[in-house]
Amino acid sequence: MRQCRGRLLMKTGLRSSARIFEMCVFFDVMLLLFVGSCISPVSVTTVTPRIPQVADVIRHTVNSKQTHISSAGQQLSSGIGIGFIWPEEDKLPPSERSQTEEIRLEKGSSFTPHLILQAGQPTTFLVSVLLDYHQVEFELDGQRGLLHEVGVEPVGDLEMPIKIDIVGNGAHDLVIIGFADPYNPSVDVNYRSSMDQRLVGRRAVIIVGEDERPTRQMPASIRGTQVPEDIQLNLGVGFATAPGRSNAHPSERQMYVTQGSPEQQFDYQIWTSNLGATRTVEYALVSFLDFHQIPVKQQQVLSLLLNPNEEAVVDNAINFPQTIGTHQMQIVYVVDPYRSIHRKEVATSFVMASPRIALIVK
C-alpha cells in the first residue's frame, strides 16, 4: 500500500512556477566576495592533484530496459535535479504527478519508485542513501551497492528503478543524495569555496505500519549560543581550522583546502549558524569522507538545536587517510528530522550541504 506521494527537487539558478519544483539560491555574489575575504590562509605544497579510487562504487555503464529518458519532465538548461516518480505515472506531466514526500508502506515492503536524475550539462553523480541517518546499501537498476556512479546527459529526465529496504515499524527518515562532480581533484581554493555545493538531495518520510513514531532516537542536541554582534555571515554549515591560540571567530578561519601526512591527526571545527532565522530549528548533520559516512563526536548523526541568531561550533578530529592524493570531506544536513514534510512541520525540506573541502595527503 502506498499513500501520499511527491515532487522533484532541483538545484538551478532558474526560477519556475511549476508546483512540483522547489528552487533555492542560497547566496548572492556579494556574499561570495565576502566569504573569499575571510578564508583562513593555508600553505599547500604544490602537488599533482589525484583522487584516490573511491571504494564501494557500482558503475552503471549499461542500463536495463527499465532505465530510460523521459521527455515528460522539465529539461534543465543549467543546474542539477533529483526526485522520485511512481512508474505508472511516467507519462503524466510533472504538475499531475502524485507527491512522494510522505509514503506509507506495509510491513515487509520496500520503497520501489523510479529515481529521477537531471542535469543541465553532462554530469557524473555518485548516488547514496541515508536511512534514519545511516548510509545503507540499496538497489539501483538491478544492482546493489553503497555508492552508484551514474552519468547524466542534458537530454531530459533519467529514470532508474530504485529499491530501498525499509525494516521496522514506525516513521523512517530517508535522504537520497546525488554527489555531483565527485572525481574533480582540484585543490584550488576558489573551486572549493564556491557556493555551489555540488550536491542535490531528496528527502522523504517512510511510515511502516500504523505507528508514526520515529524508529530511532536522535542523540542529545548540542545547544547553540548567540552569534556575536559583529558577525554578519551565515554559511549554514561550514568547516573551520582549529583555533589554536587564536580567539578569531570561525568565519575568519574558514577552511577549504588542507594537507597532512598519512594517518596524521587532523583537528578542525564544524561551524553551524542560524543567523537571520525567525524560528528555532534542529539540524541533523552527517559527515562524509570520500563519500563514505564517518562519525562526528562518536555519533553517526549530530543533532544541533539552534534558536534564531544562534550558532554552534563543534570541535572534531579525524586521521588523514592512508592513501596519497586528494581526499574530499563534506557534511550533508537536513532541518527538523523526523518531522512531517507533508504537513509542513519542517522549516525547509531541502537537503543541504557544506562546501566539499580537499584534504591533501602527501
C-alpha positions as CSV (number, residue, x, y, z in Angstrom):
1,M,0.0,0.0,0.0
2,R,1.3,3.5,-0.9
3,Q,-0.1,6.8,0.2
4,C,1.0,10.4,-0.1
5,R,3.4,10.7,-3.0
6,G,6.0,13.6,-4.0
7,R,8.0,16.0,-6.1
8,L,11.2,16.7,-7.9
9,L,13.9,18.8,-6.2
10,M,16.3,20.6,-8.4
11,K,19.3,22.9,-7.9
12,T,19.5,25.6,-10.5
13,G,19.7,29.3,-10.9
14,L,16.4,29.4,-12.9
15,R,13.0,30.2,-11.4
16,S,10.0,28.1,-12.1
17,S,6.4,28.4,-11.1
18,A,5.7,24.7,-11.6
19,R,4.2,23.3,-8.4
20,I,6.4,20.3,-8.3
21,F,9.6,22.2,-8.3
22,E,11.3,23.9,-5.3
23,M,14.0,26.4,-6.0
24,C,16.8,27.5,-3.7
25,V,19.5,30.1,-4.3
26,F,21.5,30.1,-1.1
27,F,23.9,33.0,-1.6
28,D,24.4,36.0,-3.8
29,V,27.5,37.5,-5.4
30,M,28.2,39.9,-2.6
31,L,28.3,37.1,0.0
32,L,30.7,35.1,-2.2
33,L,33.1,38.1,-2.3
34,F,32.8,38.4,1.4
35,V,33.5,34.8,2.0
36,G,36.6,35.0,-0.2
37,S,38.0,37.7,2.0
38,C,37.6,35.6,5.2
39,I,39.2,32.3,4.1
40,S,41.9,31.2,6.5
41,P,45.2,31.0,4.6
42,V,46.6,27.5,4.3
43,S,50.1,26.9,2.9
44,V,49.6,24.0,0.4
45,T,52.5,22.3,-1.2
46,T,52.3,22.1,-4.9
47,V,51.1,18.6,-5.8
48,T,49.8,16.8,-8.8
49,P,46.1,16.5,-7.8
50,R,44.8,12.9,-7.8
51,I,41.6,11.5,-6.5
52,P,42.3,8.0,-4.9
53,Q,39.9,5.4,-6.1
54,V,36.6,5.7,-4.2
55,A,35.6,2.4,-2.6
56,D,32.3,0.5,-2.9
57,V,31.2,2.1,-6.2
58,I,28.9,0.4,-8.7
59,R,29.4,1.9,-12.1
60,H,26.3,2.0,-14.3
61,T,27.7,1.8,-17.8
62,V,25.0,-0.4,-19.3
63,N,21.4,0.2,-18.3
64,S,18.4,-2.2,-18.2
65,K,15.3,-1.7,-20.3
66,Q,13.6,-0.2,-17.3
67,T,16.0,2.8,-17.2
68,H,15.1,5.4,-19.8
69,I,15.0,9.0,-20.7
70,S,11.6,10.7,-20.1
71,S,10.6,13.8,-22.1
72,A,7.6,14.4,-19.8
73,G,9.7,16.2,-17.2
74,Q,11.1,19.7,-17.3
75,Q,14.5,19.8,-19.0
76,L,17.1,21.9,-17.3
77,S,19.2,24.5,-19.1
78,S,21.6,24.6,-16.1
79,G,21.9,23.0,-12.6
80,I,21.1,19.5,-11.4
81,G,18.0,17.8,-10.1
82,I,16.8,14.7,-8.3
83,G,13.4,13.2,-7.4
84,F,11.1,10.2,-7.3
85,I,8.2,9.1,-9.6
86,W,5.9,6.1,-9.4
87,P,6.5,4.1,-12.6
88,E,2.8,4.2,-13.5
89,E,2.9,8.0,-13.6
90,D,5.8,8.2,-16.0
91,K,3.7,9.6,-18.9
92,L,2.0,12.3,-16.7
93,P,3.2,15.9,-16.8
94,P,5.0,16.9,-13.6
95,S,2.1,19.0,-12.4
96,E,-0.2,16.0,-12.4
97,R,2.1,13.5,-10.6
98,S,1.5,12.4,-7.0
99,Q,3.7,13.7,-4.3
100,T,6.4,11.4,-2.7
101,E,7.2,13.4,0.5
102,E,5.4,11.0,2.8
103,I,4.8,7.4,2.0
104,R,3.0,4.6,3.8
105,L,4.2,1.0,3.4
106,E,3.0,-2.3,4.7
107,K,5.4,-4.2,7.0
108,G,7.9,-6.1,4.9
109,S,7.6,-3.8,1.8
110,S,10.4,-2.0,0.1
111,F,10.4,1.5,-1.3
112,T,10.4,1.0,-5.1
113,P,9.8,4.2,-7.1
114,H,11.9,5.4,-10.1
115,L,14.7,7.7,-9.2
116,I,14.9,10.8,-11.4
117,L,18.2,12.5,-12.2
118,Q,18.6,15.7,-14.2
119,A,21.5,17.8,-15.3
120,G,21.8,20.9,-17.5
121,Q,25.2,19.7,-18.7
122,P,26.9,16.3,-18.8
123,T,27.3,15.3,-15.1
124,T,28.6,12.4,-13.2
125,F,26.8,11.5,-9.9
126,L,27.6,9.3,-7.0
127,V,24.2,8.3,-5.7
128,S,24.0,7.4,-2.0
129,V,21.1,6.7,0.5
130,L,20.8,7.6,4.2
131,L,18.1,5.7,6.0
132,D,17.5,7.0,9.5
133,Y,20.8,8.8,9.1
134,H,22.8,5.7,8.4
135,Q,24.4,5.2,4.9
136,V,22.9,2.0,3.6
137,E,23.2,-0.3,0.5
138,F,20.4,-0.1,-2.0
139,E,19.5,-1.4,-5.4
140,L,19.6,0.8,-8.5
141,D,18.6,-0.6,-11.9
142,G,19.0,-4.1,-10.5
143,Q,22.5,-3.7,-9.0
144,R,23.0,-3.5,-5.2
145,G,25.7,-1.4,-3.6
146,L,26.6,1.5,-1.3
147,L,27.5,4.1,-4.0
148,H,26.3,4.2,-7.6
149,E,28.0,6.1,-10.3
150,V,25.6,7.4,-12.9
151,G,26.4,9.6,-15.9
152,V,23.6,12.0,-16.9
153,E,23.3,13.9,-20.2
154,P,21.2,17.1,-20.7
155,V,18.5,15.4,-22.7
156,G,15.6,15.0,-20.2
157,D,14.8,13.1,-17.0
158,L,16.9,9.9,-16.5
159,E,14.6,7.5,-14.7
160,M,16.1,4.4,-13.0
161,P,14.3,1.8,-10.9
162,I,15.4,2.0,-7.3
163,K,14.7,-0.3,-4.3
164,I,15.4,0.5,-0.7
165,D,14.7,-2.0,2.0
166,I,12.8,-0.4,4.9
167,V,13.0,-2.5,8.1
168,G,10.9,-1.9,11.2
169,N,7.6,-0.3,12.0
170,G,7.3,3.4,12.5
171,A,8.5,6.6,10.8
172,H,11.8,6.5,8.9
173,D,13.7,9.5,7.6
174,L,15.0,8.8,4.1
175,V,17.6,11.0,2.3
176,I,18.8,10.2,-1.3
177,I,21.9,12.2,-2.3
178,G,23.5,12.8,-5.7
179,F,27.1,13.9,-5.2
180,A,27.9,15.7,-8.4
181,D,31.4,16.0,-10.0
182,P,32.8,13.6,-7.4
183,Y,36.2,12.9,-9.1
184,N,37.3,16.5,-9.6
185,P,40.8,16.7,-8.0
186,S,41.1,20.4,-7.8
187,V,42.8,21.9,-4.8
188,D,42.1,25.5,-6.0
189,V,40.6,27.4,-3.1
190,N,38.2,29.3,-5.4
191,Y,36.8,26.0,-6.6
192,R,36.5,24.6,-3.1
193,S,34.9,27.7,-1.6
194,S,32.4,28.1,-4.4
195,M,28.8,28.5,-3.2
196,D,27.9,25.5,-5.5
197,Q,27.5,22.6,-3.1
198,R,28.0,20.1,-5.9
199,L,25.2,18.1,-4.4
200,V,21.5,17.6,-4.7
201,G,19.3,15.6,-2.4
202,R,15.7,14.4,-1.9
203,R,14.1,13.8,1.5
204,A,11.1,11.7,2.4
205,V,9.3,10.2,5.4
206,I,8.5,6.5,5.1
207,I,5.9,5.2,7.6
208,V,5.7,1.4,8.0
209,G,2.5,0.2,9.6
210,E,0.2,2.3,11.7
211,D,2.8,3.5,14.2
212,E,4.1,7.0,13.2
213,R,6.7,7.4,16.0
214,P,10.3,7.7,14.8
215,T,12.2,4.4,14.5
216,R,15.3,5.9,16.1
217,Q,16.1,8.3,18.8
218,M,18.3,11.2,17.8
219,P,21.3,11.9,20.0
220,A,21.0,14.7,22.6
221,S,21.1,18.0,20.8
222,I,24.1,20.4,21.1
223,R,22.6,23.8,22.1
224,G,23.6,27.0,20.3
225,T,25.0,30.3,21.7
226,Q,24.3,33.8,20.5
227,V,26.1,34.9,17.3
228,P,28.5,37.7,18.1
229,E,27.0,41.1,17.2
230,D,29.8,41.9,14.7
231,I,29.3,38.6,12.7
232,Q,27.0,39.0,9.7
233,L,28.0,35.9,7.8
234,N,25.9,32.7,7.7
235,L,27.1,29.8,5.6
236,G,24.6,27.3,7.1
237,V,27.3,24.6,7.9
238,G,31.0,25.0,7.1
239,F,34.5,23.9,8.2
240,A,37.0,26.0,10.1
241,T,40.6,25.4,11.1
242,A,41.3,24.5,14.7
243,P,41.5,27.8,16.7
244,G,44.9,27.2,18.3
245,R,45.7,30.2,20.5
246,S,43.5,32.4,18.3
247,N,40.2,33.8,19.5
248,A,39.1,34.5,16.0
249,H,35.6,33.6,15.0
250,P,35.2,30.6,12.7
251,S,34.1,33.0,9.9
252,E,37.7,34.2,9.9
253,R,39.1,30.7,9.9
254,Q,37.1,29.1,7.0
255,M,38.8,26.1,5.7
256,Y,38.5,24.7,2.1
257,V,41.9,23.1,1.4
258,T,44.3,21.5,3.9
259,Q,47.1,18.9,3.9
260,G,48.8,16.4,6.1
261,S,50.6,13.0,6.2
262,P,49.0,9.6,6.1
263,E,47.2,8.8,9.4
264,Q,48.2,12.2,10.9
265,Q,45.6,13.6,13.3
266,F,43.6,16.4,11.8
267,D,41.8,18.8,14.2
268,Y,39.1,21.1,12.8
269,Q,35.8,22.7,13.7
270,I,32.3,22.5,12.3
271,W,30.5,25.8,12.3
272,T,26.7,25.9,12.1
273,S,24.7,29.1,12.1
274,N,21.0,30.0,12.4
275,L,21.7,33.7,11.9
276,G,18.8,35.7,10.5
277,A,16.3,33.0,11.0
278,T,12.9,33.5,12.6
279,R,12.3,30.1,14.2
280,T,14.1,27.5,16.3
281,V,15.4,24.6,14.2
282,E,17.1,21.3,14.8
283,Y,19.9,20.4,12.4
284,A,20.8,16.8,11.6
285,L,24.4,16.6,10.3
286,V,26.0,13.6,8.6
287,S,29.7,13.8,7.7
288,F,31.2,12.1,4.6
289,L,34.9,11.4,3.8
290,D,35.4,10.3,0.2
291,F,31.6,9.8,0.1
292,H,31.5,7.4,3.0
293,Q,29.8,8.2,6.2
294,I,32.1,8.9,9.1
295,P,31.2,9.7,12.8
296,V,31.4,13.1,14.4
297,K,31.9,13.2,18.2
298,Q,31.4,9.4,18.1
299,Q,28.0,9.8,16.6
300,Q,26.7,8.8,13.2
301,V,24.5,11.8,13.1
302,L,25.0,15.1,15.0
303,S,22.0,17.0,16.3
304,L,22.2,20.7,16.9
305,L,19.3,22.8,18.3
306,L,19.6,26.5,17.4
307,N,17.3,29.4,18.2
308,P,17.1,32.3,15.9
309,N,20.5,34.1,15.6
310,E,22.4,31.3,17.4
311,E,25.4,29.3,16.3
312,A,27.2,26.2,17.4
313,V,30.9,25.4,17.0
314,V,31.8,21.8,17.3
315,D,35.4,20.5,17.8
316,N,36.3,17.3,16.0
317,A,39.3,15.3,14.8
318,I,39.9,12.5,12.3
319,N,43.1,10.9,10.9
320,F,44.2,11.7,7.4
321,P,43.6,8.7,5.1
322,Q,46.5,6.4,4.4
323,T,46.3,6.8,0.6
324,I,48.4,9.6,-1.1
325,G,46.3,12.1,-3.1
326,T,43.4,14.5,-2.7
327,H,40.6,13.3,-0.5
328,Q,37.3,15.1,0.0
329,M,35.1,15.8,3.0
330,Q,31.6,17.2,3.1
331,I,28.7,17.5,5.6
332,V,25.1,16.8,4.4
333,Y,22.4,18.1,6.6
334,V,18.6,18.5,6.9
335,V,16.5,20.6,9.2
336,D,13.9,19.2,11.7
337,P,14.5,15.5,11.4
338,Y,11.6,13.1,11.9
339,R,9.0,15.9,11.3
340,S,6.3,15.6,8.7
341,I,7.3,17.3,5.4
342,H,3.8,16.7,4.0
343,R,2.2,18.6,7.0
344,K,4.7,21.4,6.7
345,E,6.2,20.7,10.1
346,V,9.8,21.4,8.9
347,A,11.4,24.8,8.4
348,T,12.7,23.6,5.0
349,S,12.5,20.3,3.2
350,F,15.8,20.9,1.3
351,V,18.8,18.6,1.6
352,M,21.7,20.9,2.1
353,A,25.5,20.6,2.4
354,S,28.7,22.3,3.4
355,P,31.4,23.1,0.8
356,R,33.2,19.9,-0.2
357,I,36.8,20.6,1.1
358,A,40.0,19.0,-0.1
359,L,42.3,17.0,2.2
360,I,45.7,16.5,0.5
361,V,47.7,13.5,1.8
362,K,51.3,13.6,0.7
